């Protein structure tokens, strides 16, 4: 299993950093759109 270091922008001055499997990262990315948040690999933040 490959993992992704990711961060979620929740509209504040800080980010929630997470280590997710690639599969979970894709699910989280889709769910974040529902809540108008952004999740991306750490290099894109």
Biopython code that builds the backbone (N, CA, C, O; Angstrom):
import numpy as np
from Bio.PDB.StructureBuilder import StructureBuilder

atoms = [
    (1, "UNK", "N", (0.841, -1.179, 0.000)),
    (1, "UNK", "CA", (0.000, 0.000, 0.000)),
    (1, "UNK", "C", (0.883, 1.239, 0.000)),
    (1, "UNK", "O", (1.832, 1.343, 0.777)),
    (2, "UNK", "N", (0.557, 2.167, -0.876)),
    (2, "UNK", "CA", (1.272, 3.437, -0.913)),
    (2, "UNK", "C", (0.519, 4.454, -0.072)),
    (2, "UNK", "O", (-0.707, 4.411, 0.030)),
    (3, "UNK", "N", (1.270, 5.366, 0.526)),
    (3, "UNK", "CA", (0.680, 6.378, 1.385)),
    (3, "UNK", "C", (0.972, 7.773, 0.858)),
    (3, "UNK", "O", (1.943, 7.994, 0.134)),
    (4, "UNK", "N", (0.110, 8.708, 1.238)),
    (4, "UNK", "CA", (0.220, 10.092, 0.803)),
    (4, "UNK", "C", (0.245, 10.980, 2.045)),
    (4, "UNK", "O", (-0.602, 10.844, 2.927)),
    (5, "UNK", "N", (1.213, 11.885, 2.111)),
    (5, "UNK", "CA", (1.213, 12.913, 3.144)),
    (5, "UNK", "C", (0.363, 14.044, 2.604)),
    (5, "UNK", "O", (0.692, 14.648, 1.583)),
    (6, "UNK", "N", (-0.728, 14.328, 3.288)),
    (6, "UNK", "CA", (-1.683, 15.307, 2.775)),
    (6, "UNK", "C", (-2.031, 16.320, 3.856)),
    (6, "UNK", "O", (-1.735, 16.133, 5.037)),
    (7, "UNK", "N", (-2.663, 17.388, 3.416)),
    (7, "UNK", "CA", (-3.113, 18.424, 4.342)),
    (7, "UNK", "C", (-4.492, 18.879, 3.908)),
    (7, "UNK", "O", (-4.813, 18.877, 2.720)),
    (8, "UNK", "N", (-5.310, 19.270, 4.883)),
    (8, "UNK", "CA", (-6.644, 19.764, 4.574)),
    (8, "UNK", "C", (-6.766, 21.201, 5.048)),
    (8, "UNK", "O", (-6.506, 21.517, 6.210)),
    (9, "UNK", "N", (-7.168, 22.065, 4.121)),
    (9, "UNK", "CA", (-7.406, 23.475, 4.423)),
    (9, "UNK", "C", (-8.864, 23.597, 4.838)),
    (9, "UNK", "O", (-9.767, 23.329, 4.047)),
    (10, "UNK", "N", (-9.088, 24.002, 6.079)),
    (10, "UNK", "CA", (-10.461, 24.108, 6.580)),
    (10, "UNK", "C", (-10.868, 25.561, 6.779)),
    (10, "UNK", "O", (-11.789, 25.864, 7.537)),
    (11, "UNK", "N", (-10.166, 26.455, 6.086)),
    (11, "UNK", "CA", (-10.548, 27.857, 6.117)),
    (11, "UNK", "C", (-10.036, 28.627, 7.321)),
    (11, "UNK", "O", (-10.546, 29.703, 7.632)),
    (12, "UNK", "N", (-9.037, 28.088, 7.998)),
    (12, "UNK", "CA", (-8.454, 28.808, 9.128)),
    (12, "UNK", "C", (-6.982, 29.082, 8.819)),
    (12, "UNK", "O", (-6.538, 28.909, 7.684)),
    (13, "UNK", "N", (-6.249, 29.501, 9.809)),
    (13, "UNK", "CA", (-4.828, 29.778, 9.615)),
    (13, "UNK", "C", (-3.958, 28.529, 9.691)),
    (13, "UNK", "O", (-2.738, 28.616, 9.549)),
    (14, "UNK", "N", (-4.564, 27.386, 9.910)),
    (14, "UNK", "CA", (-3.783, 26.165, 10.049)),
    (14, "UNK", "C", (-4.332, 25.068, 9.141)),
    (14, "UNK", "O", (-5.431, 25.174, 8.598)),
    (15, "UNK", "N", (-3.540, 24.018, 8.994)),
    (15, "UNK", "CA", (-3.908, 22.873, 8.170)),
    (15, "UNK", "C", (-3.920, 21.617, 9.030)),
    (15, "UNK", "O", (-3.143, 21.490, 9.977)),
    (16, "UNK", "N", (-4.805, 20.700, 8.691)),
    (16, "UNK", "CA", (-4.811, 19.388, 9.326)),
    (16, "UNK", "C", (-3.978, 18.465, 8.446)),
    (16, "UNK", "O", (-4.358, 18.186, 7.309)),
    (17, "UNK", "N", (-2.840, 17.987, 8.963)),
    (17, "UNK", "CA", (-1.973, 17.102, 8.189)),
    (17, "UNK", "C", (-2.340, 15.655, 8.481)),
    (17, "UNK", "O", (-2.632, 15.290, 9.620)),
    (18, "UNK", "N", (-2.321, 14.826, 7.416)),
    (18, "UNK", "CA", (-2.716, 13.428, 7.557)),
    (18, "UNK", "C", (-1.843, 12.543, 6.684)),
    (18, "UNK", "O", (-1.367, 12.971, 5.633)),
    (19, "UNK", "N", (-1.638, 11.323, 7.117)),
    (19, "UNK", "CA", (-1.021, 10.296, 6.292)),
    (19, "UNK", "C", (-2.141, 9.332, 5.934)),
    (19, "UNK", "O", (-2.720, 8.685, 6.806)),
    (20, "UNK", "N", (-2.441, 9.243, 4.642)),
    (20, "UNK", "CA", (-3.550, 8.414, 4.167)),
    (20, "UNK", "C", (-3.068, 7.463, 3.085)),
    (20, "UNK", "O", (-2.114, 7.758, 2.365)),
    (21, "UNK", "N", (-3.730, 6.321, 2.976)),
    (21, "UNK", "CA", (-3.458, 5.461, 1.827)),
    (21, "UNK", "C", (-3.961, 6.195, 0.591)),
    (21, "UNK", "O", (-4.811, 7.079, 0.699)),
    (22, "UNK", "N", (-3.446, 5.839, -0.576)),
    (22, "UNK", "CA", (-3.891, 6.516, -1.800)),
    (22, "UNK", "C", (-5.399, 6.378, -1.978)),
    (22, "UNK", "O", (-6.064, 7.318, -2.413)),
    (23, "UNK", "N", (-5.935, 5.212, -1.643)),
    (23, "UNK", "CA", (-7.375, 4.976, -1.773)),
    (23, "UNK", "C", (-8.162, 5.895, -0.832)),
    (23, "UNK", "O", (-9.144, 6.514, -1.241)),
    (24, "UNK", "N", (-7.729, 5.977, 0.415)),
    (24, "UNK", "CA", (-8.412, 6.850, 1.376)),
    (24, "UNK", "C", (-8.254, 8.324, 1.005)),
    (24, "UNK", "O", (-9.163, 9.122, 1.231)),
    (25, "UNK", "N", (-7.100, 8.687, 0.435)),
    (25, "UNK", "CA", (-6.886, 10.069, 0.008)),
    (25, "UNK", "C", (-7.894, 10.465, -1.065)),
    (25, "UNK", "O", (-8.456, 11.559, -1.012)),
    (26, "UNK", "N", (-8.127, 9.591, -2.033)),
    (26, "UNK", "CA", (-9.094, 9.898, -3.093)),
    (26, "UNK", "C", (-10.504, 10.042, -2.522)),
    (26, "UNK", "O", (-11.252, 10.930, -2.932)),
    (27, "UNK", "N", (-10.870, 9.175, -1.579)),
    (27, "UNK", "CA", (-12.179, 9.292, -0.926)),
    (27, "UNK", "C", (-12.281, 10.607, -0.158)),
    (27, "UNK", "O", (-13.294, 11.302, -0.241)),
    (28, "UNK", "N", (-11.234, 10.945, 0.585)),
    (28, "UNK", "CA", (-11.233, 12.176, 1.374)),
    (28, "UNK", "C", (-11.316, 13.401, 0.474)),
    (28, "UNK", "O", (-11.983, 14.376, 0.820)),
    (29, "UNK", "N", (-10.651, 13.364, -0.671)),
    (29, "UNK", "CA", (-10.688, 14.491, -1.604)),
    (29, "UNK", "C", (-12.115, 14.730, -2.098)),
    (29, "UNK", "O", (-12.556, 15.876, -2.185)),
    (30, "UNK", "N", (-12.829, 13.667, -2.419)),
    (30, "UNK", "CA", (-14.220, 13.806, -2.876)),
    (30, "UNK", "C", (-15.122, 14.304, -1.746)),
    (30, "UNK", "O", (-15.971, 15.167, -1.968)),
    (31, "UNK", "N", (-14.945, 13.770, -0.549)),
    (31, "UNK", "CA", (-15.764, 14.209, 0.583)),
    (31, "UNK", "C", (-15.478, 15.662, 0.958)),
    (31, "UNK", "O", (-16.392, 16.388, 1.351)),
    (32, "UNK", "N", (-14.234, 16.091, 0.843)),
    (32, "UNK", "CA", (-13.880, 17.474, 1.180)),
    (32, "UNK", "C", (-14.625, 18.455, 0.285)),
    (32, "UNK", "O", (-15.010, 19.535, 0.733)),
    (33, "UNK", "N", (-14.830, 18.086, -0.977)),
    (33, "UNK", "CA", (-15.565, 18.959, -1.905)),
    (33, "UNK", "C", (-16.992, 19.204, -1.419)),
    (33, "UNK", "O", (-17.530, 20.298, -1.591)),
    (34, "UNK", "N", (-17.601, 18.191, -0.815)),
    (34, "UNK", "CA", (-18.966, 18.310, -0.306)),
    (34, "UNK", "C", (-19.038, 19.394, 0.775)),
    (34, "UNK", "O", (-20.017, 20.136, 0.859)),
    (35, "UNK", "N", (-17.992, 19.473, 1.596)),
    (35, "UNK", "CA", (-17.960, 20.435, 2.701)),
    (35, "UNK", "C", (-17.231, 21.725, 2.335)),
    (35, "UNK", "O", (-16.953, 22.553, 3.202)),
    (36, "UNK", "N", (-16.921, 21.894, 1.046)),
    (36, "UNK", "CA", (-16.237, 23.084, 0.530)),
    (36, "UNK", "C", (-14.870, 23.300, 1.181)),
    (36, "UNK", "O", (-14.459, 24.434, 1.426)),
    (37, "UNK", "N", (-14.181, 22.208, 1.453)),
    (37, "UNK", "CA", (-12.817, 22.264, 1.969)),
    (37, "UNK", "C", (-11.883, 21.745, 0.888)),
    (37, "UNK", "O", (-12.326, 21.186, -0.116)),
    (38, "UNK", "N", (-10.602, 21.933, 1.101)),
    (38, "UNK", "CA", (-9.608, 21.471, 0.141)),
    (38, "UNK", "C", (-8.675, 20.499, 0.829)),
    (38, "UNK", "O", (-8.201, 20.753, 1.937)),
    (39, "UNK", "N", (-8.413, 19.382, 0.165)),
    (39, "UNK", "CA", (-7.402, 18.445, 0.634)),
    (39, "UNK", "C", (-6.486, 18.176, -0.547)),
    (39, "UNK", "O", (-6.947, 17.976, -1.671)),
    (40, "UNK", "N", (-5.193, 18.172, -0.288)),
    (40, "UNK", "CA", (-4.220, 17.977, -1.359)),
    (40, "UNK", "C", (-2.960, 17.354, -0.781)),
    (40, "UNK", "O", (-2.741, 17.362, 0.430)),
    (41, "UNK", "N", (-2.131, 16.809, -1.679)),
    (41, "UNK", "CA", (-0.830, 16.324, -1.222)),
    (41, "UNK", "C", (-0.058, 17.530, -0.716)),
    (41, "UNK", "O", (-0.257, 18.647, -1.193)),
    (42, "UNK", "N", (0.802, 17.309, 0.227)),
    (42, "UNK", "CA", (1.466, 18.401, 0.939)),
    (42, "UNK", "C", (2.231, 19.327, -0.009)),
    (42, "UNK", "O", (2.334, 20.524, 0.262)),
    (43, "UNK", "N", (2.766, 18.806, -1.104)),
    (43, "UNK", "CA", (3.521, 19.631, -2.047)),
    (43, "UNK", "C", (2.649, 20.664, -2.752)),
    (43, "UNK", "O", (3.168, 21.657, -3.261)),
    (44, "UNK", "N", (1.346, 20.452, -2.791)),
    (44, "UNK", "CA", (0.431, 21.367, -3.478)),
    (44, "UNK", "C", (-0.150, 22.437, -2.560)),
    (44, "UNK", "O", (-0.871, 23.320, -3.026)),
    (45, "UNK", "N", (0.147, 22.374, -1.278)),
    (45, "UNK", "CA", (-0.433, 23.336, -0.330)),
    (45, "UNK", "C", (0.403, 24.584, -0.222)),
    (45, "UNK", "O", (0.058, 25.495, 0.531)),
]
sb = StructureBuilder()
sb.init_structure("model")
sb.init_model(0)
sb.init_chain("A")
sb.init_seg("    ")
for serial, (resi, resn, name, xyz) in enumerate(atoms, 1):
    if name == "N":
        sb.init_residue(resn, " ", resi, " ")
    sb.init_atom(name, np.array(xyz, "f"), 0.0, 1.0, " ", f" {name:<3s}", serial, name[0])
structure = sb.get_structure()
